[in-house]
Amino acid sequence: MADLNINLAGISSPNPFWLASAPPTNSAYQVMRAFEAGWGGVVWKTLTDDPVTNVTSRYGGIHYGGRRIMGFNNIELITDRPLDVNLKEIAETKKKFPHHALVVSLMVEHDQEKWHEIVKKAEAAGADGLELNFGCPHGMAERGMGSAVGQHPDLIKQQIEWVKEVAETPVIVKLTPNITDIRFAARAAKDGGADAVSMINTINSLMGVDIHSWLPIPHVDGKGTHGGYCGPAVKPIALNMVAECARDPKVNLPISGIGGIASWQDAVEFILMGAAGVQVCTAAMHHGFRIVEDMIDGLNYYLDEKGISSVMDLVGKAVHTYTDWGNLNLNYKIVARINEDNCINCNKCYIACEDTSHQSIDLLKDYKTGKETVVVREDDCVGCNLCSIVCPVEGAIDMVEVNINQPSQTWFERQQVLNKSSNQDN
């Protein structure tokens, strides 16, 4: 069995699977159940010094193609439980589970003394680390906290500096995706002295409108508001932001990956793209805490199959493959090839290519048998992958590399050749 222990900026955990700061980590009862189920760590639901009041209803879900909760929306705020109760339960939980990672999420208004006070209280309760919530997009942002801070690099830097003046444990900064370029927020976190970043927090969203009542989903007594979007549908957005920060030399911080992680395969993708560990929320709310068993077993099997002895050896192994568009090889070419043995003649590839892509698939009919066959004209195929994506049968269409001996040339290299030629002509 591979070693699943991780170390994220000095915070040790028996495996890379943590529960994110959210409803599943709102009490000692829940966190202890999570640890018993096998979760390596948790980020306790965000604490503040001023009690909040949550509303009902709070959640909305997007269901697609027969799958429940492809996307999830919430308008819930941070913990509405008293600070002293949370601190007492944190101490009890850490005492009972000393070898699990217990990070405490914090959020207070823009005030140095308030940050100092809540940091000291959280660490005194036994927190292994702190996660500063600079990402909450609703409710708290209207009060000058959450994403209202995370969208301003100068505020990120200043509040981290205040925290670091008194913090004795590692400080993780949770970043908002509701920003033009998350790298600037991550760089500000680095400049402020953060020990790590976590990303992404939820995305601003309106889940839907009931077309019969004309009310937003969810609604509270006839009115709705923007909320935080998460779940499997946000994974590509989160993975991109993790990768962008992982390859940015001006960030150069450990990353805790968050966003649509629902399986061990998802976790591996985030780890390959630079995350030293992952945080899960929606999948646990959908399926319960025991999903971590499959995550642990799957990751163990994967590492053993790859001959990798420690999950930490996997961190960032794919980052070098993620680059700017201008660095891609313009001479690389793939084409679609149809496996007639697997083809069910649904013609979806032909329809998709003919109507919306590059008209490089022909539909041929044998008038003796009446059978239709789809045939790719490889000289016209641009290798866009659309046909293989819409195909309902695994293995019916392969994307095959051709022109293998063609020398590589990027857009930047081509521009240099064109500029050189233009200068010579002049």
N, C-alpha and C positions, 0 to 999 in steps of 0.2 A: 504494500500500500504506500502511495506517495505521501509526502509530508504536506498537509494542508495548512499548517500554521503560517500566519502572515504577520508582518510588522508594518504598520502604517504610521510613519512619522513617530515611531517610538511607542505606539499602542499595539500590544500583542493580542492575538486572537487565535483560537484553535482552528478556525477555518475562515475563508474570506467572505462568508455569507452573514451579512448584518441586516437587521431590520431598520428601515429608515425612520426618522423622526416623523411620527404620524399616529393615527388612532391605534394601531397595534402596539404602540410603546407608551401608552398613556398611564400605566399603573404598574405597581410591583407584581400584581397578580398576573398580568399579561406578560411582562418581561420574564418572570420566572418560568412561566409555561413555555415561552419561546426558548429559553436556555435549556430547559428539560427536553424539548423537541430536537435540539441540536444546533440551533443558531449560534454562531461564533461570537456575535456581538449585537448590540442594539445602540441606536441613538435615541435617547429618551425624548419624548414629545416636548416641544419647545416650552421652556419656562420663561416667565417674566415676573416683574415685581408688582405689576398692576393687574388684578384679576380681569378676565374678559368674560363676556357672555356669548355663548354660541346660539345659533338659530336652528329651527327646523322648518322645512327639510334641508338636507345638506349635500346629498350626493346625486349624481346623475351618471348614467352609463350609456355607451355606444355599443350596440350589438350589430355584428355584421356577418353575413354569410352563414348564419346558424351558430356563430361563436358568440358567447356572452362576454361582455366587458372587453371589447377590443380597445376601448378608451374609457377613461374614468375621470369624472369631474367632481370637485368638492368646493364648497364655500365655507368649510369649517375653519375656525381660527386655531390658534395655539391652545395649549391646555387651559381648561377653565377650572382646574382644581387648584386649591390654595398652594402657594409656594412652599409653606412649611410642611404640608402633607407630602408633596412630591419629594422634598429633600429627605424626609424621614424614610420614605419608601426606597429611595435610591440607596441610602445607607444600608438598609436591611437587605436589599437585593445584592449589593456588592459584597456584603459579608457572607451571604450564602453561596455566591458564585464568584469567588475571587479570581478565577482564571479566565473568565469571559470578559470581553471588552464592553465596558459600559461608558459610553460617551453621552454627555448631556448637551442638548441643544438649548441655546440661550438667545433671547431677544429683549432688549430694552430700548428706550428712546435715546436720542443723541445727547447723552450726558455722561461725562467721564466718571463721576462718583457712582452713578447707578451701575455702570459696567463693572467697576471695581468691586462693588458690593456683591453683585450676583455671581461674579466669577469666584470670589472667595467662598461664598456659601455652597456653590456647586462642588468645588474641590474639597471642601471640608466634609461634604457628604460622601465622598469617595469616588468621584468621577475620574475615570482613566484619561479623559480628554474632554475638550469642549468643542462644540460645533456652533459657530455663529451663524444664525439664520438671517442671511441677507437675500433671501429669495422668495419669501411668501408674497404672492401677487395680489391678494385680496384681503380686505379688512384691516390688516396691520399696516399695509402700505399706505392706506388713507390716513394713518396716524403717524406717518413719517418713519416707519420701520420696514423690515422685510425688503421687498424689491425696491422700495423707495430709496434705500441705501445702496442695494446691489447694483442699481443702474448708474451710480455715480462713483467712479474710481477714487475720487478724493475723500469721500465719506467712508468708503471701504477701508482705505489706508489709515485714516485717522482713528476709526473705532477699533481696528485691530491693534494699533499702537497702544491705545488705552488698555485693552485687554492684556496685552503682553507686558504691560508695566507691573501686573500683579500675578498673572497666571504662572503656575508651576507645572502644569501639565500641557501636552501638545494642543495646539489650537488649529482646528479645521475650519475653513470658511466655506459655507454653502452658497453657491453662486446661482443667480437667476438666469434663465434662458431668455427672459424678456428684455433683450438688449441687442444692439446691432452686432457687436463682436465680443463674445465672452472672453476672449484673450486679454482684453484691456482690463476687465474686472479681475482676472486671474493674476495679471501682472501687478495690479494694485495690491492684491492680497500678499503677493511675494514681497513687494516693497514695504508693506506694513509689518512684516515679520511673521506671517502665517507659516505654520509647519506643514500644512496640507490644504488641499481644496477638495470639496465634494460637489458633484454636479451630475444631473441638473435638478433644480427644484422644478416645480410645476409651471406649465405654460398657460398664459392668460387665455381664457376660453369662455365661450357661451355654448353650453352643451347642446341646446336645441330649443325649439319652440313647439309647443303642443298646438297642432294645426286646428284642433277643435275648440279648445278653450282660449287659444291665442296667448297663453302664458309661457314665460320662459321656463326651462327645465334645468335645475329644480327651481321652485318658486316658494316664496315665504309670504303667505297671506296676500297673494295677488301680485307680488313684485319679485323680480329676479335680479341677479347681479353677475358680473364676471367672476369666474372661479379658476381653480388650478387644474390643469389637464395633465393626466398621467396614464399609465398603463401601456400595454404592448404597442399601441399606435405611436407612442413618442420615442420608441427605442432608436430609430434611425437618427432622429434629431439629437438625442443625448449622446449617441455613439460618435457622431461627428464632432460635437463640442469637446468630448473627452479627448478625441484624437488630435484636434486642433491645439489644445493646451499641452498635450503630451509631447507634441513635436515642436513646440515653441520654446526656444532656448531662454527666452526672457521670463518664462514661468518656472520651469524646472522644479516643480513641487510634486510630492506624492499625491495621487488622485484616488478618491473614493468614488466609484462610478455608480450613478443612479439614473433610472429612466427606463421603464418597460421591461425590466429583467424578470423573467418568469421561469427560467430553466437553467440548467447547468451550461447548456450551449450558449445562452445569452451571456452568462457570466464569463465564459471563456473569451467571447468576442471582446467584451469590455477590458478584460485583463490583457489580452493581446494588444489592444490599442492603448495601453498605458495605465490602466487602473490597477492599483495594488490590492484592492478589495472592492466589493460591491454592496449596495444597499437595496433592499427589496421592500415594497409596500403593497402595491395593488394586487400582486399575485397572492400574497399572504391573506389579504382581505377577501380575495375570491375563493381560495382553496383551503385556507387554514395554515397553521404553523408547520404541520407535518410535511409540507412540500419540500422543506429543507432536506429531508431524508433522501429524496430522489436527486436533489442538487449535489449533495455530498457524494453519494454513490456514483453518480454520473461523472463528476469531476475526477474522482479517484480512478475510475476505469479509464477515462480519457488520458490522464497523465501516465498511467501504467502502460497503456497502449503505445503512447508516444515515447516511452522510455525516459520520462522526465521525473526526477526524484522529488522535486519540491515545486509547489505552485508558484513560489516567488521567482523561480527560474523562467516562468512563462510571461512575466510582466513586461509589457512593451515590445514583445518580439515582432509585432507586425507594424509598429509605428513607422519604421523606415520605408514601408511600402505606400504610405499615405502622403501625397504630395500635391502640389498645385497643378492645375490642368495643363499649364504650359510645359510641364516636364514629362508629359505622356508621349509615348512613341507613336508618331503619326503613321508610321509604316507597318505597325502591327495590324494584322487582319484576321478576323475570324468570319466564318460563314455558317449558315444553318444547314444541317444534313438530317434528313428525315429517315427514321428507322421504320420501314414499312411493316416489319413484323409486330411492332408495338402500336402503330398508328391505327386509330379507330375510325378514321375518315369523318371526323366531326367538322372538318374544314375551318375550324376557328383560326388556325394559323393563316390560311389563305385570306379569310375575311379581314383579319386584323392588318395584314400586310397590304392588301389591296386598298382598303379604305383609309387607313390611318398611318401607314408607314411608307415603304419604298417600292411597292409593286414589283417585288422580285420573286413571287411564288405564283406558279401557274396551276390552274385546276384543269387537269386533263381527264377526258371521259372516254372510256372504251365503249363504243356504241354497240358492240356485239354482246358484251356482258352487262353494260349499264353501270359498271363500276367507275367511280371517280377516284383519281389519284392526285395528290399534291406533289409538285416537283419544284425544287428551289433552283432558280437560275443563279448559280454561284458568282458569275461575273458581275451581276447586278446587286447581289446581296451586300449590304453594308455592315452586317454583323451587329445589328442593334439589340438583339436578344428578345424582341417583342414576341416573336412566334413561340419561342420556348417558354416564355412567361405565361402566355395565354393557354398554352397546351395543357389539357387536363390529365395527360398520361405521362407519368415519370418515365424518362428514357426514350420517348418517342421522337424527340428532337435533340440533337447534340450540336453544340457550338464548337466548331473545329477550327484550329489555327491553320492558316495557309500562308504562302509566301514566307516560309520560315527563314530562308536565307537572305531576306531583305535586310539591309543595314538599318539600324535604329536612327531615327531623327525626330527630335522634339520640335515643338513650335518655336521655342527660343533659338534652337540651332538653325532652323529654317530661316528665321528672321535675320540671323547673322549672315547667312549666305546671301540672302536677298539684298541686305544692306551693303555688303561687300561688293556685290555685282553692280549695284546702283552707283556706288562711289567710283568704281572703275570706269563705268560708262560716262560719268561726269568728268 
